[in-house]
Amino acid sequence: MDDNNGNIDRRTQLIQIALEKFARLGYHQTKISDIVQEAGVAQGTFYWHFKSKEAIALEIIETGKEQLLQVIAQGYRQDPGDITDMVKASEALFHRLFNFAAENRHLMEILLMGNGADQTIRKRISATRNAMEQAFRRNIERAIELQMLPEGIEVELRAALLMSMCDGLLSRWLFGSEDIHSKVAEASAQQLASELANFEFYGLLGKL
């Protein structure tokens, strides 16, 4: 039992170290020797758990994707409501998403910034972002089913706009320029969620 727990803990340790190094140094600049040196283990231990650097990177991205989709899925509409209820629901969803991003900064740096990854990794990152956008699309479609949004709206376009806004705001909040994005960086997850949800439904003018 101890050996199994040790293997699980070692695997988790290797993932956490790899995640931090991929985010800080970039995928190409990170070597397996860097990961095992920080973990204090031999390279054979790494290969016991992962067949390659690419394999551990892909697992990190796939796990991150599932976690992100779970966060978004918590905001799926269950019951009908009015516009105020919709704004509050979106705000709660964005708040959870921004909190997750803040708690998983290295993961978000890989997903949002790329950090010099090769084609296989970039494709998996792109698939993760597409899955997030599809999740937003399903949420919009559910709101239409509940007659909270009109049937004629362009779901694909609205989901793309929503994903772009969320993506852009997260990037600036976590990794933006201090000169240009200081106000964004200083905002709390709750403030950003409120602003984004308000903009989603009321645009630049805000709620009148």
Residue pairs with C-beta under 8 A, 6 or more apart in sequence:
7 49
10 39
10 41
10 45
10 49
11 49
13 39
14 35
14 36
14 39
14 41
14 45
14 46
14 49
14 50
14 56
15 56
15 59
15 60
17 35
17 38
17 39
18 30
18 35
18 53
18 56
18 57
18 60
19 60
19 106
19 107
19 110
20 106
21 30
21 34
21 35
21 38
22 30
22 57
22 60
22 106
22 110
22 115
22 117
23 105
23 106
23 107
23 109
23 110
23 115
24 106
25 34
25 115
26 115
26 116
26 117
27 53
27 57
27 110
27 115
27 116
27 117
27 118
27 121
28 116
28 117
28 118
29 116
30 53
31 53
32 43
32 46
32 53
33 43
35 46
35 56
36 42
36 43
36 45
36 46
39 45
39 46
49 56
50 56
50 59
54 118
54 120
54 121
57 117
57 121
58 120
58 121
58 124
60 107
60 110
61 110
61 111
61 121
61 124
61 125
61 128
62 124
62 128
64 104
64 107
64 110
64 111
64 128
65 127
65 128
65 131
65 132
67 100
67 104
68 97
68 100
68 128
68 131
68 132
69 131
69 132
69 135
71 93
71 96
71 97
71 100
72 93
72 97
72 132
72 135
72 136
72 139
73 135
74 93
74 96
75 89
75 90
75 92
75 93
75 96
75 139
76 138
76 139
76 142
77 89
77 139
77 142
77 143
77 146
77 148
79 146
80 146
80 147
80 148
81 89
81 148
82 148
83 201
86 143
86 148
86 201
87 197
87 198
87 200
87 201
88 197
90 196
90 197
90 200
90 201
91 193
91 194
91 196
91 197
91 198
92 193
93 139
93 193
94 166
94 192
94 193
94 196
94 197
95 189
95 190
95 193
97 166
97 170
97 193
98 170
98 173
98 189
98 192
98 193
99 189
101 108
101 170
101 173
101 174
102 174
102 189
105 174
108 170
108 174
109 115
109 174
109 175
110 117
110 125
111 125
111 128
111 129
112 167
112 170
112 171
112 174
112 175
113 171
113 175
114 122
114 125
117 125
129 163
129 167
132 163
133 159
133 160
133 163
134 159
136 159
136 162
136 163
136 166
137 155
137 156
137 159
140 149
140 153
140 155
140 158
140 159
140 162
141 155
143 149
144 150
144 151
144 153
144 155
162 200
165 196
165 199
165 200
166 196
169 184
169 192
169 196
172 181
172 184
172 185
173 181
173 184
173 185
173 187
173 192
176 184
176 185
178 185
184 192
187 195
198 206
198 207
199 206
201 207
202 208
